[in-house]
């Protein structure tokens, strides 16, 4: 393994500050975007999701896939940009 690859190995599988397996909730920025309008009708403070995949290609507009724990309704958004999520602290 080259020195450069060794140095940047921590950045693989990341988008912003998120990694697969992180517990997240929606940020206030996500509530202002049009594609997440349905989140305004629910109590989003109790919403918790698990990051299940992060797209490696740079062309995806919403590369982070979230699987919601105890989803409040059937068709909840699952694709997000890193600004639309924040880590859930327990």
N, CA, C and O atoms as a GROMACS GRO file, in nm:
protein
  360
    1UNK      N    1   0.085  -0.118   0.000
    1UNK     CA    2   0.000   0.000   0.000
    1UNK      C    3   0.090   0.124   0.000
    1UNK      O    4   0.184   0.134   0.079
    2UNK      N    5   0.060   0.215  -0.087
    2UNK     CA    6   0.142   0.336  -0.092
    2UNK      C    7   0.111   0.425   0.027
    2UNK      O    8   0.009   0.411   0.093
    3UNK      N    9   0.201   0.517   0.052
    3UNK     CA   10   0.184   0.607   0.165
    3UNK      C   11   0.059   0.693   0.149
    3UNK      O   12  -0.013   0.717   0.246
    4UNK      N   13   0.033   0.738   0.027
    4UNK     CA   14  -0.083   0.824   0.003
    4UNK      C   15  -0.214   0.748   0.031
    4UNK      O   16  -0.304   0.802   0.095
    5UNK      N   17  -0.223   0.624  -0.016
    5UNK     CA   18  -0.344   0.544   0.009
    5UNK      C   19  -0.359   0.515   0.157
    5UNK      O   20  -0.471   0.516   0.208
    6UNK      N   21  -0.251   0.490   0.226
    6UNK     CA   22  -0.256   0.463   0.369
    6UNK      C   23  -0.305   0.588   0.444
    6UNK      O   24  -0.384   0.578   0.538
    7UNK      N   25  -0.256   0.704   0.403
    7UNK     CA   26  -0.291   0.830   0.469
    7UNK      C   27  -0.439   0.861   0.456
    7UNK      O   28  -0.499   0.912   0.551
    8UNK      N   29  -0.500   0.833   0.341
    8UNK     CA   30  -0.639   0.871   0.316
    8UNK      C   31  -0.736   0.756   0.328
    8UNK      O   32  -0.849   0.767   0.280
    9UNK      N   33  -0.699   0.645   0.390
    9UNK     CA   34  -0.788   0.530   0.401
    9UNK      C   35  -0.911   0.561   0.485
    9UNK      O   36  -1.015   0.498   0.467
   10UNK      N   37  -0.901   0.655   0.577
   10UNK     CA   38  -1.015   0.690   0.662
   10UNK      C   39  -1.124   0.762   0.585
   10UNK      O   40  -1.238   0.767   0.633
   11UNK      N   41  -1.095   0.818   0.471
   11UNK     CA   42  -1.195   0.892   0.394
   11UNK      C   43  -1.279   0.802   0.306
   11UNK      O   44  -1.380   0.846   0.252
   12UNK      N   45  -1.240   0.676   0.290
   12UNK     CA   46  -1.318   0.585   0.207
   12UNK      C   47  -1.447   0.550   0.277
   12UNK      O   48  -1.448   0.524   0.398
   13UNK      N   49  -1.557   0.549   0.203
   13UNK     CA   50  -1.686   0.515   0.260
   13UNK      C   51  -1.746   0.624   0.346
   13UNK      O   52  -1.829   0.596   0.432
   14UNK      N   53  -1.704   0.747   0.323
   14UNK     CA   54  -1.754   0.860   0.401
   14UNK      C   55  -1.820   0.961   0.310
   14UNK      O   56  -1.786   0.972   0.192
   15UNK      N   57  -1.913   1.035   0.365
   15UNK     CA   58  -1.973   1.149   0.297
   15UNK      C   59  -1.987   1.256   0.404
   15UNK      O   60  -2.066   1.240   0.497
   16UNK      N   61  -1.912   1.363   0.392
   16UNK     CA   62  -1.910   1.462   0.499
   16UNK      C   63  -1.850   1.398   0.622
   16UNK      O   64  -1.741   1.341   0.616
   17UNK      N   65  -1.919   1.406   0.732
   17UNK     CA   66  -1.870   1.346   0.857
   17UNK      C   67  -1.937   1.213   0.887
   17UNK      O   68  -1.920   1.160   0.997
   18UNK      N   69  -2.013   1.158   0.793
   18UNK     CA   70  -2.091   1.038   0.817
   18UNK      C   71  -2.024   0.913   0.761
   18UNK      O   72  -1.952   0.918   0.661
   19UNK      N   73  -2.050   0.801   0.827
   19UNK     CA   74  -2.005   0.669   0.783
   19UNK      C   75  -2.122   0.574   0.790
   19UNK      O   76  -2.221   0.600   0.859
   20UNK      N   77  -2.112   0.465   0.718
   20UNK     CA   78  -2.215   0.362   0.724
   20UNK      C   79  -2.222   0.310   0.867
   20UNK      O   80  -2.119   0.280   0.928
   21UNK      N   81  -2.344   0.299   0.920
   21UNK     CA   82  -2.364   0.251   1.056
   21UNK      C   83  -2.393   0.361   1.155
   21UNK      O   84  -2.428   0.331   1.269
   22UNK      N   85  -2.380   0.488   1.117
   22UNK     CA   86  -2.410   0.598   1.208
   22UNK      C   87  -2.560   0.612   1.228
   22UNK      O   88  -2.639   0.592   1.136
   23UNK      N   89  -2.600   0.647   1.350
   23UNK     CA   90  -2.738   0.681   1.378
   23UNK      C   91  -2.757   0.829   1.351
   23UNK      O   92  -2.678   0.912   1.397
   24UNK      N   93  -2.862   0.863   1.276
   24UNK     CA   94  -2.883   1.002   1.235
   24UNK      C   95  -3.028   1.042   1.253
   24UNK      O   96  -3.117   0.959   1.272
   25UNK      N   97  -3.050   1.171   1.246
   25UNK     CA   98  -3.183   1.229   1.240
   25UNK      C   99  -3.176   1.342   1.138
   25UNK      O  100  -3.067   1.376   1.090
   26UNK      N  101  -3.289   1.401   1.104
   26UNK     CA  102  -3.288   1.507   1.004
   26UNK      C  103  -3.245   1.638   1.068
   26UNK      O  104  -3.275   1.665   1.184
   27UNK      N  105  -3.176   1.720   0.990
   27UNK     CA  106  -3.133   1.851   1.038
   27UNK      C  107  -3.239   1.955   1.007
   27UNK      O  108  -3.335   1.927   0.935
   28UNK      N  109  -3.221   2.073   1.059
   28UNK     CA  110  -3.315   2.182   1.029
   28UNK      C  111  -3.308   2.220   0.882
   28UNK      O  112  -3.407   2.264   0.824
   29UNK      N  113  -3.192   2.202   0.820
   29UNK     CA  114  -3.179   2.229   0.677
   29UNK      C  115  -3.268   2.136   0.595
   29UNK      O  116  -3.328   2.178   0.497
   30UNK      N  117  -3.278   2.010   0.635
   30UNK     CA  118  -3.361   1.914   0.563
   30UNK      C  119  -3.508   1.953   0.566
   30UNK      O  120  -3.583   1.924   0.473
   31UNK      N  121  -3.550   2.019   0.672
   31UNK     CA  122  -3.690   2.059   0.684
   31UNK      C  123  -3.724   2.178   0.596
   31UNK      O  124  -3.841   2.208   0.575
   32UNK      N  125  -3.623   2.246   0.544
   32UNK     CA  126  -3.649   2.361   0.457
   32UNK      C  127  -3.649   2.323   0.309
   32UNK      O  128  -3.686   2.405   0.225
   33UNK      N  129  -3.608   2.200   0.276
   33UNK     CA  130  -3.602   2.161   0.136
   33UNK      C  131  -3.735   2.104   0.090
   33UNK      O  132  -3.809   2.043   0.168
   34UNK      N  133  -3.763   2.124  -0.037
   34UNK     CA  134  -3.893   2.085  -0.093
   34UNK      C  135  -3.915   1.934  -0.094
   34UNK      O  136  -4.027   1.889  -0.072
   35UNK      N  137  -3.811   1.856  -0.120
   35UNK     CA  138  -3.829   1.711  -0.130
   35UNK      C  139  -3.859   1.646   0.005
   35UNK      O  140  -3.900   1.530   0.009
   36UNK      N  141  -3.839   1.718   0.114
   36UNK     CA  142  -3.865   1.663   0.247
   36UNK      C  143  -3.987   1.727   0.313
   36UNK      O  144  -3.996   1.729   0.436
   37UNK      N  145  -4.080   1.777   0.235
   37UNK     CA  146  -4.199   1.842   0.290
   37UNK      C  147  -4.280   1.751   0.380
   37UNK      O  148  -4.340   1.798   0.477
   38UNK      N  149  -4.282   1.623   0.351
   38UNK     CA  150  -4.361   1.530   0.432
   38UNK      C  151  -4.308   1.519   0.575
   38UNK      O  152  -4.383   1.480   0.665
   39UNK      N  153  -4.183   1.552   0.597
   39UNK     CA  154  -4.127   1.546   0.732
   39UNK      C  155  -4.183   1.655   0.823
   39UNK      O  156  -4.175   1.643   0.945
   40UNK      N  157  -4.240   1.761   0.764
   40UNK     CA  158  -4.295   1.869   0.845
   40UNK      C  159  -4.424   1.829   0.916
   40UNK      O  160  -4.461   1.891   1.016
   41UNK      N  161  -4.493   1.726   0.866
   41UNK     CA  162  -4.621   1.686   0.924
   41UNK      C  163  -4.606   1.588   1.039
   41UNK      O  164  -4.705   1.550   1.100
   42UNK      N  165  -4.484   1.547   1.070
   42UNK     CA  166  -4.462   1.450   1.178
   42UNK      C  167  -4.372   1.510   1.284
   42UNK      O  168  -4.313   1.617   1.265
   43UNK      N  169  -4.363   1.442   1.396
   43UNK     CA  170  -4.272   1.485   1.503
   43UNK      C  171  -4.133   1.433   1.470
   43UNK      O  172  -4.098   1.320   1.505
   44UNK      N  173  -4.054   1.514   1.402
   44UNK     CA  174  -3.923   1.471   1.354
   44UNK      C  175  -3.820   1.463   1.465
   44UNK      O  176  -3.709   1.414   1.442
   45UNK      N  177  -3.852   1.509   1.585
   45UNK     CA  178  -3.755   1.500   1.695
   45UNK      C  179  -3.737   1.356   1.741
   45UNK      O  180  -3.634   1.323   1.800
   46UNK      N  181  -3.835   1.269   1.715
   46UNK     CA  182  -3.826   1.128   1.754
   46UNK      C  183  -3.778   1.039   1.639
   46UNK      O  184  -3.772   0.917   1.654
   47UNK      N  185  -3.744   1.098   1.528
   47UNK     CA  186  -3.704   1.025   1.409
   47UNK      C  187  -3.557   0.984   1.418
   47UNK      O  188  -3.469   1.068   1.436
   48UNK      N  189  -3.531   0.854   1.407
   48UNK     CA  190  -3.394   0.802   1.414
   48UNK      C  191  -3.374   0.706   1.297
   48UNK      O  192  -3.458   0.620   1.272
   49UNK      N  193  -3.262   0.721   1.228
   49UNK     CA  194  -3.231   0.634   1.115
   49UNK      C  195  -3.089   0.583   1.122
   49UNK      O  196  -3.005   0.634   1.196
   50UNK      N  197  -3.064   0.480   1.043
   50UNK     CA  198  -2.932   0.418   1.035
   50UNK      C  199  -2.882   0.433   0.893
   50UNK      O  200  -2.953   0.399   0.798
   51UNK      N  201  -2.760   0.484   0.876
   51UNK     CA  202  -2.702   0.496   0.742
   51UNK      C  203  -2.665   0.356   0.694
   51UNK      O  204  -2.584   0.288   0.757
   52UNK      N  205  -2.725   0.314   0.582
   52UNK     CA  206  -2.700   0.178   0.532
   52UNK      C  207  -2.608   0.177   0.412
   52UNK      O  208  -2.547   0.074   0.383
   53UNK      N  209  -2.596   0.289   0.341
   53UNK     CA  210  -2.508   0.293   0.223
   53UNK      C  211  -2.470   0.437   0.192
   53UNK      O  212  -2.547   0.530   0.216
   54UNK      N  213  -2.350   0.452   0.139
   54UNK     CA  214  -2.303   0.580   0.089
   54UNK      C  215  -2.248   0.555  -0.050
   54UNK      O  216  -2.156   0.475  -0.068
   55UNK      N  217  -2.304   0.624  -0.148
   55UNK     CA  218  -2.264   0.606  -0.287
   55UNK      C  219  -2.121   0.656  -0.306
   55UNK      O  220  -2.084   0.762  -0.256
   56UNK      N  221  -2.042   0.578  -0.377
   56UNK     CA  222  -1.902   0.614  -0.399
   56UNK      C  223  -1.883   0.704  -0.520
   56UNK      O  224  -1.781   0.772  -0.532
   57UNK      N  225  -1.980   0.704  -0.611
   57UNK     CA  226  -1.966   0.789  -0.730
   57UNK      C  227  -1.994   0.934  -0.692
   57UNK      O  228  -2.081   0.961  -0.610
   58UNK      N  229  -1.922   1.024  -0.748
   58UNK     CA  230  -1.935   1.165  -0.715
   58UNK      C  231  -2.053   1.232  -0.779
   58UNK      O  232  -2.081   1.348  -0.747
   59UNK      N  233  -2.124   1.165  -0.870
   59UNK     CA  234  -2.233   1.227  -0.942
   59UNK      C  235  -2.368   1.222  -0.875
   59UNK      O  236  -2.462   1.286  -0.921
   60UNK      N  237  -2.381   1.147  -0.766
   60UNK     CA  238  -2.509   1.137  -0.697
   60UNK      C  239  -2.538   1.263  -0.620
   60UNK      O  240  -2.453   1.312  -0.544
   61UNK      N  241  -2.660   1.316  -0.638
   61UNK     CA  242  -2.698   1.437  -0.567
   61UNK      C  243  -2.728   1.406  -0.420
   61UNK      O  244  -2.699   1.486  -0.332
   62UNK      N  245  -2.788   1.289  -0.396
   62UNK     CA  246  -2.822   1.246  -0.260
   62UNK      C  247  -2.757   1.110  -0.235
   62UNK      O  248  -2.824   1.008  -0.250
   63UNK      N  249  -2.630   1.107  -0.197
   63UNK     CA  250  -2.555   0.981  -0.190
   63UNK      C  251  -2.578   0.897  -0.065
   63UNK      O  252  -2.540   0.780  -0.062
   64UNK      N  253  -2.638   0.954   0.038
   64UNK     CA  254  -2.651   0.881   0.165
   64UNK      C  255  -2.788   0.814   0.170
   64UNK      O  256  -2.891   0.880   0.154
   65UNK      N  257  -2.790   0.683   0.194
   65UNK     CA  258  -2.914   0.606   0.206
   65UNK      C  259  -2.938   0.577   0.354
   65UNK      O  260  -2.850   0.529   0.425
   66UNK      N  261  -3.061   0.607   0.399
   66UNK     CA  262  -3.096   0.591   0.539
   66UNK      C  263  -3.212   0.493   0.552
   66UNK      O  264  -3.309   0.501   0.476
   67UNK      N  265  -3.201   0.401   0.647
   67UNK     CA  266  -3.310   0.310   0.681
   67UNK      C  267  -3.365   0.359   0.815
   67UNK      O  268  -3.294   0.358   0.916
   68UNK      N  269  -3.491   0.402   0.815
   68UNK     CA  270  -3.550   0.459   0.935
   68UNK      C  271  -3.593   0.351   1.032
   68UNK      O  272  -3.652   0.251   0.991
   69UNK      N  273  -3.565   0.370   1.159
   69UNK     CA  274  -3.607   0.279   1.264
   69UNK      C  275  -3.747   0.323   1.309
   69UNK      O  276  -3.768   0.440   1.341
   70UNK      N  277  -3.840   0.231   1.310
   70UNK     CA  278  -3.980   0.261   1.343
   70UNK      C  279  -4.034   0.376   1.257
   70UNK      O  280  -4.068   0.481   1.310
   71UNK      N  281  -4.041   0.356   1.125
   71UNK     CA  282  -4.086   0.465   1.037
   71UNK      C  283  -4.229   0.508   1.071
   71UNK      O  284  -4.314   0.425   1.104
   72UNK      N  285  -4.254   0.637   1.063
   72UNK     CA  286  -4.382   0.693   1.101
   72UNK      C  287  -4.485   0.674   0.989
   72UNK      O  288  -4.603   0.654   1.018
   73UNK      N  289  -4.443   0.680   0.866
   73UNK     CA  290  -4.531   0.649   0.754
   73UNK      C  291  -4.454   0.571   0.649
   73UNK      O  292  -4.331   0.562   0.654
   74UNK      N  293  -4.528   0.515   0.554
   74UNK     CA  294  -4.471   0.420   0.459
   74UNK      C  295  -4.362   0.476   0.368
   74UNK      O  296  -4.254   0.419   0.360
   75UNK      N  297  -4.388   0.584   0.302
   75UNK     CA  298  -4.297   0.636   0.199
   75UNK      C  299  -4.211   0.750   0.252
   75UNK      O  300  -4.217   0.862   0.201
   76UNK      N  301  -4.133   0.721   0.352
   76UNK     CA  302  -4.044   0.824   0.406
   76UNK      C  303  -3.923   0.838   0.315
   76UNK      O  304  -3.878   0.739   0.257
   77UNK      N  305  -3.868   0.959   0.302
   77UNK     CA  306  -3.749   0.976   0.219
   77UNK      C  307  -3.631   0.895   0.273
   77UNK      O  308  -3.612   0.885   0.394
   78UNK      N  309  -3.554   0.838   0.181
   78UNK     CA  310  -3.441   0.756   0.222
   78UNK      C  311  -3.308   0.806   0.167
   78UNK      O  312  -3.203   0.761   0.214
   79UNK      N  313  -3.309   0.896   0.071
   79UNK     CA  314  -3.185   0.948   0.012
   79UNK      C  315  -3.162   1.091   0.060
   79UNK      O  316  -3.252   1.175   0.054
   80UNK      N  317  -3.041   1.117   0.108
   80UNK     CA  318  -3.011   1.247   0.165
   80UNK      C  319  -2.873   1.295   0.125
   80UNK      O  320  -2.785   1.215   0.091
   81UNK      N  321  -2.855   1.427   0.130
   81UNK     CA  322  -2.726   1.494   0.116
   81UNK      C  323  -2.673   1.511   0.259
   81UNK      O  324  -2.752   1.515   0.353
   82UNK      N  325  -2.543   1.520   0.276
   82UNK     CA  326  -2.487   1.521   0.411
   82UNK      C  327  -2.534   1.640   0.495
   82UNK      O  328  -2.533   1.632   0.617
   83UNK      N  329  -2.574   1.750   0.432
   83UNK     CA  330  -2.622   1.866   0.508
   83UNK      C  331  -2.762   1.843   0.566
   83UNK      O  332  -2.804   1.915   0.657
   84UNK      N  333  -2.833   1.744   0.514
   84UNK     CA  334  -2.969   1.719   0.558
   84UNK      C  335  -2.977   1.627   0.680
   84UNK      O  336  -3.086   1.602   0.731
   85UNK      N  337  -2.864   1.578   0.725
   85UNK     CA  338  -2.862   1.486   0.838
   85UNK      C  339  -2.773   1.537   0.948
   85UNK      O  340  -2.680   1.615   0.924
   86UNK      N  341  -2.800   1.493   1.069
   86UNK     CA  342  -2.711   1.517   1.181
   86UNK      C  343  -2.704   1.392   1.265
   86UNK      O  344  -2.800   1.315   1.271
   87UNK      N  345  -2.592   1.371   1.329
   87UNK     CA  346  -2.574   1.252   1.413
   87UNK      C  347  -2.668   1.259   1.532
   87UNK      O  348  -2.690   1.364   1.592
   88UNK      N  349  -2.724   1.144   1.564
   88UNK     CA  350  -2.812   1.134   1.679
   88UNK      C  351  -2.728   1.099   1.801
   88UNK      O  352  -2.655   1.000   1.799
   89UNK      N  353  -2.739   1.177   1.903
   89UNK     CA  354  -2.666   1.148   2.026
   89UNK      C  355  -2.760   1.079   2.122
   89UNK      O  356  -2.877   1.116   2.135
   90UNK      N  357  -2.710   0.979   2.188
   90UNK     CA  358  -2.794   0.905   2.282
   90UNK      C  359  -2.748   0.922   2.424
   90UNK      O  360  -2.809   0.866   2.515
   0.00000   0.00000   0.00000
